[in-house]
C-alpha cells in the first residue's frame, strides 16, 4: 500500500501537514524529535559501555574451578 506513494504523494502529505500544524509547531516538533534521538543514542552508548564493563569485570574475576587432578591432563 505505501510503496506506491512516490514523490508527488509525499509532497502533498508534507503540504497538508504544514497547513494543518503550521511552521512553528513543526519546527518545535522536529526539535523534540532531535532531542529524543540524541537521548536514545546516549542511552544506547551508556548501556553498551555498562555491559562491556560488566563483561570485563566478570572475566577478571573468573577463577579456574577445574579439579587439580584433571588440570594436567589435556
N, C-alpha and C positions, 0 to 999 in steps of 0.2 A: 504494500500500500504506500509506504513512504518512499520507496525507491523511484517513484515516478514524479516527484515534486519538481526537480530541475531548478534552474536559476530564476526564471520568471516567478515561479511559485514562492521561492524563498524571499525574493524582493517584495512580493505582495504581502507576505506574512510580516516582514520587517516594517513595512509602511503601516500596516494595520496596528501593530504593537506600538509603534511610535505615536500614532494618532491617539490610541486609547490611553496610554500611560504618560505621554509627554517626555520631553528630553530630560528634564530634571530627575524624574523618577527612574528612568532607565539608567542614567549615569550613576545615581546613588546605588541602584541595584547591582550594577556591574562592579562598583567599588566594594560592596559587601561580598560579592562572589569572589573577587580577587583576594580579599582578606581571608575568606573561608579556604580558598585553595592554599594560600600561604600557611595558614594554621594547620591544614591537613598534612602538607609536606613536612612541616616542623614536627608534628606528632609522629609521622612515619619514621623520620630520621632518628628521633629520640627513642622510639620503640626498637628500631633496629640496633641502635647503639647499646641499649639496655640488654637486648638478647645476646649480642656479641660479648658484652662484659660478663654476663652470667655464664656463657659457654666457656669463656677464658678462665673464669674462677673455678668452674667445675673440672676443667682439665688440670688446672694447677693443684686442686685439692684431691684429685683422684689418687687412689692408692692401689697397690697391687695386692689382690686377695688370693692369688694362686697359692695353693698349699706348697710348703717348702720342699716336699719330696717330689713334686711334679715340675718344679721350676727348671731343673737342669735337663729334663727330657724335652727334646724338640721334635 
